[in-house]
């Protein structure tokens, strides 16, 4: 049948889409949902690097579509045009879906800068199942020794971690003066660079690739901006992702960098919502609108969108950039504003140890940013203080203490924070 | 579901809860044998102390547990029958999302830093009382 009618359409079915669907079913288990995805099914995207490196046996997630749920999954398909006035989605396969409410959860696509030689065999992006399969096939067939990673951001470093486990010779090139430019400061980056160099990774900062060359068959050489040549068998372009919004250009939905949503995850078109890496949301700390493309945000936004698609009006408190990573045995957590401009209202507290670094950024006596590196335990507690805008005046001098914990907070917080059966004071 | 309730005004900071937790999760289940073993498990409950204030804190098994939602693999999950939040170590890849997400700061890495460690697993069957509660000499932990 070429025409499908549904109360709920979900476009893209990764973590935001799945959580949107689960939330709708939580409210109404009988709700029929149609999802369109160009993938074969739901899996955990971030697991592709762990799988490649051998740390995970699978990229499947425990979470699934509940058994028996009224669900139609249109795999290997895409929405090519969204008619928001008549609530119709036109698919590449020729199918037409008529819907009451829709969730846009198409995620991001890798940014590929215009570098010469990208078409050589051995050049990859690395964000999805297809990339993983192509990479594995390439590794098996050509047994490469030297890999180049362009981009020292989150994806670049996770890919680096996988290659480290595979025992490859790695050169990591980052344009900025530090690794994880959005998550770390210069000092924290030095710890990470040291940890990487110790394991044999070549870290090259303030550099980029000018061109890639092959021998007609496959990649053989990279040329850096400085003119230096580097023999390589494989290159991963990991300079970032951007929201997957090209298909919405004629939809009438307001798109800036991502699909702009209001506090209810609803787009400029009533009844059409967006969540996850495709959505542009209000930043919890700055109030600016931006895309915060991380798993925890995709979950939270997916839940809020799902709720509001069923007719609720649950506001979203705002997005918080945060992430965790483990590289060469060095664990790190980062959240919020980690590189504040100098001076008021910001105050910066720093603790330096041989193998650990901690930075707490305060503004008006509240935590607005955190870096923990080497020692990451309790990071969740600091991030909670940040989210809930708890004044830290009473316990500020204890914030950097490795033994800092719930016990350092004023009694009223200790009592009210312990959920379910409470903590008595 | 019954939960462990914390009463800080009764806690004397004796750490017996930690000790009985370690014994409970050790292969022998015997106190002396357990503590002679240098590979003994870490306690899944920790006494927090500051001056005269102390209390024993373990996973609160939150209703909307952020560690479960943010887990990249589903290693962190809720046992539908008991309501307890558990960690399936075979699935854990050590991404530390749960540590970043735990609003009480109780999620920790294991000693080798490979997986999540020392996670309260609500260790008893229905009708029983967890050893950390049972052995508390001053009822600073109760099970209700």
Contacts between the chains, C-beta under 8 A, distances in Angstrom:
chain1	res1	chain2	res2	distance
A	19	B	69	7.9
A	44	B	72	5.5
A	44	B	73	6.2
A	44	B	74	7.7
A	46	B	72	4.8
A	46	B	95	7.2
A	47	B	72	6.0
A	47	B	73	6.3
A	47	B	93	7.1
A	50	B	72	7.9
A	50	B	93	4.5
A	50	B	95	7.6
A	55	B	93	4.9
A	55	B	94	7.3
A	56	B	73	6.7
A	56	B	91	7.9
A	56	B	93	4.9
A	61	B	72	7.6
A	61	B	73	6.3
A	61	B	74	4.7
A	62	B	73	7.0
A	62	B	74	2.4
A	62	B	75	7.6
A	62	B	77	5.7
A	62	B	88	7.8
A	62	B	91	7.0
A	63	B	74	5.6
A	295	B	70	6.3
A	295	B	72	6.3
A	295	B	97	7.0
A	296	B	66	7.5
A	296	B	69	7.3
A	296	B	70	4.6
A	296	B	97	7.1
A	296	B	101	6.7
A	299	B	69	4.7
A	299	B	70	6.5
A	300	B	69	7.7
A	322	B	100	6.3
A	323	B	100	7.5
A	324	B	95	6.2
A	324	B	96	4.0
A	324	B	97	5.6
A	324	B	99	6.7
A	324	B	100	4.4
A	325	B	95	7.8
A	325	B	96	7.6
A	326	B	94	5.5
A	326	B	95	7.0
A	326	B	96	6.2
A	326	B	113	7.7
A	329	B	113	6.7
A	331	B	96	5.8
A	331	B	109	7.1
A	331	B	113	6.9
A	333	B	96	6.7
A	333	B	99	7.0
A	333	B	100	4.8
A	335	B	100	7.4
A	376	B	96	6.1
A	376	B	99	5.6
A	376	B	100	7.5
A	376	B	109	7.7
A	377	B	99	6.5
A	377	B	105	6.9
A	377	B	107	7.8
A	377	B	108	5.3
A	377	B	109	7.2
A	378	B	105	3.7
A	379	B	99	5.9
A	379	B	100	5.3
A	379	B	105	7.5
A	380	B	66	7.8
A	380	B	98	7.9
A	380	B	99	6.1
A	380	B	100	5.7
A	380	B	101	5.4
A	380	B	102	3.7
A	380	B	103	5.8
A	380	B	104	7.3
A	380	B	105	5.3
A	380	B	107	6.7
A	381	B	102	7.4
A	381	B	103	6.9
A	381	B	104	6.5
A	381	B	105	3.4
A	382	B	105	7.9
A	383	B	100	6.5
A	383	B	101	7.7
A	384	B	103	4.3
A	405	B	48	4.6
A	405	B	57	7.5
A	405	B	105	6.0
A	406	B	48	6.0
A	406	B	57	6.1
A	406	B	104	6.1
A	406	B	105	6.7
A	407	B	48	3.8
A	407	B	49	6.5
A	407	B	50	4.5
A	407	B	53	5.8
A	407	B	54	7.2
A	407	B	55	6.9
A	408	B	50	5.8
A	414	B	8	7.4
A	417	B	103	7.1
A	417	B	104	7.3
A	418	B	6	6.6
A	418	B	60	5.8
A	418	B	104	7.6
A	419	B	60	5.5
A	419	B	62	5.2
A	419	B	63	6.1
A	420	B	3	5.1
A	420	B	60	6.5
A	420	B	61	7.1
A	420	B	62	7.6
A	420	B	63	6.6
A	421	B	3	4.1
A	421	B	4	7.5
A	421	B	5	4.5
A	421	B	144	6.4
A	422	B	5	7.3
A	423	B	5	7.4
A	423	B	6	4.2
A	423	B	7	7.7
A	423	B	8	6.7
A	423	B	55	7.0
A	424	B	5	7.1
A	424	B	6	7.0
A	424	B	7	4.6
A	424	B	8	7.0
A	424	B	9	7.0
A	425	B	8	5.9
A	425	B	9	6.9
